[in-house]
Amino acid sequence: MENNSNNVLIEIKDLKKSFGDQKVLDGVNLELLKNENLVVLGKSGSGKSVLIKCIVSLLKHDEGSIKVGEHELTDIDEDALIEVRKKIGFLFQGAALYDSMTVRENLTFALSRLNEKFSEEEINDKIVEALENVGMPDSIDKMPSELSGGMKKRIGLARTLVVNPNIILYDEPTTGLDPITSDEISNLINDTKTKFKNSSIIITHDINCVKTVADRIAMIKDGKVYKVGSLEAFINDEDTYIQSFFK
């Protein structure tokens, strides 16, 4: 995959984030390239989720820079940040569906955040298409309480896809799922990239998911990027820390 300035969607330089005396990110340098699945791998508490929350300014970083397209997020104003967020889908670890809303209402709410005027027919068409894309067309009028964990992940992805983002951030997309459902979600991540030509950062410690989705892997250790490379490069690396993940 060619790495030039026109191919970089997100550029992170010397990123630092602490909570009190605890340094979580301590100089992270990383790039997301066009049309790739970048897996961020690391132990629990290594700052993986903090990293993607900084990318969408759910958390404010302390030092360094995050550039999304042409937008530098360090001193971005609220209107520009809204425009950046429209291009980024975020699939939360627990899907984060609104429990009091039906599936249809959850997806309608996502569309309403775009501040664009859609007709009722256009909204319905977009919702039906998004649900079909994740294999859940019959769930449109169900409540989240009627869905299994895997179904909620699919609906969360549909809510992300309905706004047509060119970047998707996945936070532990297979956590809490049985192996078969985990494989289905991993394959769905690949299908989404193939169909919509988007790019993704996938936060996970699920090695089966890594092996299914990764175009590149970035390993986080001690608040820094420890290694970046292909799946093959990680599997063949004799470093004992890296091998502890792939045994």
Contacts in CASP RR format, 6 or more apart in sequence:
PFRMAT RR
TARGET T0000
AUTHOR 0000-0000-0000
METHOD contacts of the structure
MODEL  1
MENNSNNVLIEIKDLKKSFGDQKVLDGVNLELLKNENLVVLGKSGSGKSV
LIKCIVSLLKHDEGSIKVGEHELTDIDEDALIEVRKKIGFLFQGAALYDS
MTVRENLTFALSRLNEKFSEEEINDKIVEALENVGMPDSIDKMPSELSGG
MKKRIGLARTLVVNPNIILYDEPTTGLDPITSDEISNLINDTKTKFKNSS
IIITHDINCVKTVADRIAMIKDGKVYKVGSLEAFINDEDTYIQSFFK
1 7 0 8 1.000
1 33 0 8 1.000
1 36 0 8 1.000
1 215 0 8 1.000
1 216 0 8 1.000
3 31 0 8 1.000
3 33 0 8 1.000
7 33 0 8 1.000
7 34 0 8 1.000
8 31 0 8 1.000
8 32 0 8 1.000
8 33 0 8 1.000
8 34 0 8 1.000
8 69 0 8 1.000
9 32 0 8 1.000
9 33 0 8 1.000
9 34 0 8 1.000
9 68 0 8 1.000
9 69 0 8 1.000
9 166 0 8 1.000
9 167 0 8 1.000
9 199 0 8 1.000
10 30 0 8 1.000
10 31 0 8 1.000
10 32 0 8 1.000
10 55 0 8 1.000
10 66 0 8 1.000
10 67 0 8 1.000
10 68 0 8 1.000
10 69 0 8 1.000
10 167 0 8 1.000
10 201 0 8 1.000
11 31 0 8 1.000
11 65 0 8 1.000
11 66 0 8 1.000
11 67 0 8 1.000
11 69 0 8 1.000
12 28 0 8 1.000
12 29 0 8 1.000
12 30 0 8 1.000
12 31 0 8 1.000
12 51 0 8 1.000
12 55 0 8 1.000
12 65 0 8 1.000
12 66 0 8 1.000
12 67 0 8 1.000
13 29 0 8 1.000
13 64 0 8 1.000
13 65 0 8 1.000
13 67 0 8 1.000
14 27 0 8 1.000
14 28 0 8 1.000
14 29 0 8 1.000
14 63 0 8 1.000
14 64 0 8 1.000
14 65 0 8 1.000
15 25 0 8 1.000
15 27 0 8 1.000
15 28 0 8 1.000
15 29 0 8 1.000
15 30 0 8 1.000
15 51 0 8 1.000
15 54 0 8 1.000
15 61 0 8 1.000
15 63 0 8 1.000
15 64 0 8 1.000
15 65 0 8 1.000
15 66 0 8 1.000
16 23 0 8 1.000
16 25 0 8 1.000
16 26 0 8 1.000
16 27 0 8 1.000
16 28 0 8 1.000
16 61 0 8 1.000
16 62 0 8 1.000
16 63 0 8 1.000
16 64 0 8 1.000
17 23 0 8 1.000
17 24 0 8 1.000
17 25 0 8 1.000
17 50 0 8 1.000
17 54 0 8 1.000
17 59 0 8 1.000
17 61 0 8 1.000
17 62 0 8 1.000
18 24 0 8 1.000
18 62 0 8 1.000
23 223 0 8 1.000
24 45 0 8 1.000
24 47 0 8 1.000
24 50 0 8 1.000
24 223 0 8 1.000
25 47 0 8 1.000
25 50 0 8 1.000
25 51 0 8 1.000
25 54 0 8 1.000
25 61 0 8 1.000
25 223 0 8 1.000
26 222 0 8 1.000
26 223 0 8 1.000
26 224 0 8 1.000
27 63 0 8 1.000
27 64 0 8 1.000
27 223 0 8 1.000
27 224 0 8 1.000
28 51 0 8 1.000
28 220 0 8 1.000
28 223 0 8 1.000
28 224 0 8 1.000
28 225 0 8 1.000
29 225 0 8 1.000
30 38 0 8 1.000
30 40 0 8 1.000
30 51 0 8 1.000
30 218 0 8 1.000
30 225 0 8 1.000
30 228 0 8 1.000
32 38 0 8 1.000
32 167 0 8 1.000
32 199 0 8 1.000
32 201 0 8 1.000
33 199 0 8 1.000
33 216 0 8 1.000
34 199 0 8 1.000
35 193 0 8 1.000
35 197 0 8 1.000
35 198 0 8 1.000
35 199 0 8 1.000
36 199 0 8 1.000
36 200 0 8 1.000
36 215 0 8 1.000
36 216 0 8 1.000
37 189 0 8 1.000
37 190 0 8 1.000
37 193 0 8 1.000
37 199 0 8 1.000
37 200 0 8 1.000
37 202 0 8 1.000
37 213 0 8 1.000
37 214 0 8 1.000
37 215 0 8 1.000
37 216 0 8 1.000
38 199 0 8 1.000
38 200 0 8 1.000
38 201 0 8 1.000
38 202 0 8 1.000
38 214 0 8 1.000
38 215 0 8 1.000
38 216 0 8 1.000
38 217 0 8 1.000
38 218 0 8 1.000
39 201 0 8 1.000
39 202 0 8 1.000
39 203 0 8 1.000
39 204 0 8 1.000
39 209 0 8 1.000
39 210 0 8 1.000
39 213 0 8 1.000
39 214 0 8 1.000
39 216 0 8 1.000
39 217 0 8 1.000
39 218 0 8 1.000
40 48 0 8 1.000
40 51 0 8 1.000
40 52 0 8 1.000
40 201 0 8 1.000
40 202 0 8 1.000
40 203 0 8 1.000
40 204 0 8 1.000
40 217 0 8 1.000
40 218 0 8 1.000
40 219 0 8 1.000
40 220 0 8 1.000
41 48 0 8 1.000
41 204 0 8 1.000
41 205 0 8 1.000
41 210 0 8 1.000
41 217 0 8 1.000
41 218 0 8 1.000
41 219 0 8 1.000
41 220 0 8 1.000
41 245 0 8 1.000
42 48 0 8 1.000
42 205 0 8 1.000
42 219 0 8 1.000
42 220 0 8 1.000
42 221 0 8 1.000
42 245 0 8 1.000
43 205 0 8 1.000
43 221 0 8 1.000
44 205 0 8 1.000
46 220 0 8 1.000
46 221 0 8 1.000
46 223 0 8 1.000
47 220 0 8 1.000
47 223 0 8 1.000
48 203 0 8 1.000
48 220 0 8 1.000
49 93 0 8 1.000
49 171 0 8 1.000
49 172 0 8 1.000
49 203 0 8 1.000
50 59 0 8 1.000
51 203 0 8 1.000
51 220 0 8 1.000
52 90 0 8 1.000
52 169 0 8 1.000
52 171 0 8 1.000
52 201 0 8 1.000
52 203 0 8 1.000
53 59 0 8 1.000
54 60 0 8 1.000
54 61 0 8 1.000
54 66 0 8 1.000
55 66 0 8 1.000
55 68 0 8 1.000
55 73 0 8 1.000
55 88 0 8 1.000
55 169 0 8 1.000
55 201 0 8 1.000
56 84 0 8 1.000
56 85 0 8 1.000
56 88 0 8 1.000
56 90 0 8 1.000
56 169 0 8 1.000
57 73 0 8 1.000
57 76 0 8 1.000
57 81 0 8 1.000
57 85 0 8 1.000
61 74 0 8 1.000
64 74 0 8 1.000
65 72 0 8 1.000
65 73 0 8 1.000
65 74 0 8 1.000
66 72 0 8 1.000
66 73 0 8 1.000
66 74 0 8 1.000
67 73 0 8 1.000
68 84 0 8 1.000
68 87 0 8 1.000
68 88 0 8 1.000
68 167 0 8 1.000
71 80 0 8 1.000
71 83 0 8 1.000
71 84 0 8 1.000
73 81 0 8 1.000
73 84 0 8 1.000
76 84 0 8 1.000
86 113 0 8 1.000
86 114 0 8 1.000
86 163 0 8 1.000
86 165 0 8 1.000
87 165 0 8 1.000
87 166 0 8 1.000
87 167 0 8 1.000
88 165 0 8 1.000
88 167 0 8 1.000
88 168 0 8 1.000
88 169 0 8 1.000
89 160 0 8 1.000
89 163 0 8 1.000
89 165 0 8 1.000
89 167 0 8 1.000
89 168 0 8 1.000
89 169 0 8 1.000
90 160 0 8 1.000
90 168 0 8 1.000
90 169 0 8 1.000
90 171 0 8 1.000
91 153 0 8 1.000
91 156 0 8 1.000
91 157 0 8 1.000
91 160 0 8 1.000
91 168 0 8 1.000
91 169 0 8 1.000
91 170 0 8 1.000
91 171 0 8 1.000
91 173 0 8 1.000
92 156 0 8 1.000
92 171 0 8 1.000
93 171 0 8 1.000
93 172 0 8 1.000
93 173 0 8 1.000
93 175 0 8 1.000
94 152 0 8 1.000
94 153 0 8 1.000
94 175 0 8 1.000
95 144 0 8 1.000
95 149 0 8 1.000
95 152 0 8 1.000
95 153 0 8 1.000
95 155 0 8 1.000
95 156 0 8 1.000
96 156 0 8 1.000
97 103 0 8 1.000
97 106 0 8 1.000
97 144 0 8 1.000
97 152 0 8 1.000
97 155 0 8 1.000
97 156 0 8 1.000
97 159 0 8 1.000
98 105 0 8 1.000
98 106 0 8 1.000
98 109 0 8 1.000
98 144 0 8 1.000
99 143 0 8 1.000
99 144 0 8 1.000
99 145 0 8 1.000
101 109 0 8 1.000
101 143 0 8 1.000
101 144 0 8 1.000
102 140 0 8 1.000
102 141 0 8 1.000
102 142 0 8 1.000
102 143 0 8 1.000
103 131 0 8 1.000
103 136 0 8 1.000
103 139 0 8 1.000
103 140 0 8 1.000
103 141 0 8 1.000
103 142 0 8 1.000
103 143 0 8 1.000
103 144 0 8 1.000
103 147 0 8 1.000
103 155 0 8 1.000
103 158 0 8 1.000
104 127 0 8 1.000
104 140 0 8 1.000
104 141 0 8 1.000
106 144 0 8 1.000
106 155 0 8 1.000
106 156 0 8 1.000
106 159 0 8 1.000
107 126 0 8 1.000
107 127 0 8 1.000
107 130 0 8 1.000
107 131 0 8 1.000
107 158 0 8 1.000
107 159 0 8 1.000
107 162 0 8 1.000
108 123 0 8 1.000
108 127 0 8 1.000
110 159 0 8 1.000
110 160 0 8 1.000
110 162 0 8 1.000
110 163 0 8 1.000
111 118 0 8 1.000
111 123 0 8 1.000
111 126 0 8 1.000
111 127 0 8 1.000
111 162 0 8 1.000
111 163 0 8 1.000
113 163 0 8 1.000
114 163 0 8 1.000
118 126 0 8 1.000
126 162 0 8 1.000
127 140 0 8 1.000
127 162 0 8 1.000
128 137 0 8 1.000
128 140 0 8 1.000
129 162 0 8 1.000
130 158 0 8 1.000
130 159 0 8 1.000
130 161 0 8 1.000
130 162 0 8 1.000
131 137 0 8 1.000
131 139 0 8 1.000
131 140 0 8 1.000
131 155 0 8 1.000
131 158 0 8 1.000
133 158 0 8 1.000
133 161 0 8 1.000
133 192 0 8 1.000
133 195 0 8 1.000
134 154 0 8 1.000
134 155 0 8 1.000
134 157 0 8 1.000
134 158 0 8 1.000
134 161 0 8 1.000
134 188 0 8 1.000
135 154 0 8 1.000
136 151 0 8 1.000
136 154 0 8 1.000
136 155 0 8 1.000
136 158 0 8 1.000
139 147 0 8 1.000
139 151 0 8 1.000
139 155 0 8 1.000
144 152 0 8 1.000
144 155 0 8 1.000
147 155 0 8 1.000
148 181 0 8 1.000
149 176 0 8 1.000
149 177 0 8 1.000
149 181 0 8 1.000
150 177 0 8 1.000
150 181 0 8 1.000
150 184 0 8 1.000
150 185 0 8 1.000
153 173 0 8 1.000
153 174 0 8 1.000
153 177 0 8 1.000
153 185 0 8 1.000
154 185 0 8 1.000
154 188 0 8 1.000
157 188 0 8 1.000
157 192 0 8 1.000
160 168 0 8 1.000
161 192 0 8 1.000
161 196 0 8 1.000
164 196 0 8 1.000
165 198 0 8 1.000
166 197 0 8 1.000
166 198 0 8 1.000
166 199 0 8 1.000
167 198 0 8 1.000
167 199 0 8 1.000
167 200 0 8 1.000
167 201 0 8 1.000
168 192 0 8 1.000
168 198 0 8 1.000
168 199 0 8 1.000
168 200 0 8 1.000
168 201 0 8 1.000
169 200 0 8 1.000
169 201 0 8 1.000
169 203 0 8 1.000
170 189 0 8 1.000
170 200 0 8 1.000
170 201 0 8 1.000
170 202 0 8 1.000
170 203 0 8 1.000
170 204 0 8 1.000
171 203 0 8 1.000
172 203 0 8 1.000
172 204 0 8 1.000
172 205 0 8 1.000
172 206 0 8 1.000
173 185 0 8 1.000
173 186 0 8 1.000
173 189 0 8 1.000
173 202 0 8 1.000
173 204 0 8 1.000
173 209 0 8 1.000
174 181 0 8 1.000
174 182 0 8 1.000
174 185 0 8 1.000
174 186 0 8 1.000
174 204 0 8 1.000
174 206 0 8 1.000
174 208 0 8 1.000
174 209 0 8 1.000
175 204 0 8 1.000
175 206 0 8 1.000
177 185 0 8 1.000
179 208 0 8 1.000
182 206 0 8 1.000
182 208 0 8 1.000
182 209 0 8 1.000
183 208 0 8 1.000
183 212 0 8 1.000
185 209 0 8 1.000
186 208 0 8 1.000
186 209 0 8 1.000
186 212 0 8 1.000
186 213 0 8 1.000
187 212 0 8 1.000
189 200 0 8 1.000
189 202 0 8 1.000
189 212 0 8 1.000
189 213 0 8 1.000
190 212 0 8 1.000
190 213 0 8 1.000
192 198 0 8 1.000
192 200 0 8 1.000
193 199 0 8 1.000
193 200 0 8 1.000
200 213 0 8 1.000
202 209 0 8 1.000
202 213 0 8 1.000
202 214 0 8 1.000
204 210 0 8 1.000
205 245 0 8 1.000
207 245 0 8 1.000
207 246 0 8 1.000
210 217 0 8 1.000
210 231 0 8 1.000
211 231 0 8 1.000
214 230 0 8 1.000
214 231 0 8 1.000
215 230 0 8 1.000
216 228 0 8 1.000
216 229 0 8 1.000
216 230 0 8 1.000
217 227 0 8 1.000
217 228 0 8 1.000
217 229 0 8 1.000
217 230 0 8 1.000
217 231 0 8 1.000
217 234 0 8 1.000
218 225 0 8 1.000
218 227 0 8 1.000
218 228 0 8 1.000
218 229 0 8 1.000
219 225 0 8 1.000
219 226 0 8 1.000
219 227 0 8 1.000
219 228 0 8 1.000
219 234 0 8 1.000
219 242 0 8 1.000
219 245 0 8 1.000
220 226 0 8 1.000
221 241 0 8 1.000
226 241 0 8 1.000
226 242 0 8 1.000
227 233 0 8 1.000
227 234 0 8 1.000
227 237 0 8 1.000
227 239 0 8 1.000
227 242 0 8 1.000
234 242 0 8 1.000
234 245 0 8 1.000
234 246 0 8 1.000
235 246 0 8 1.000
237 243 0 8 1.000
END
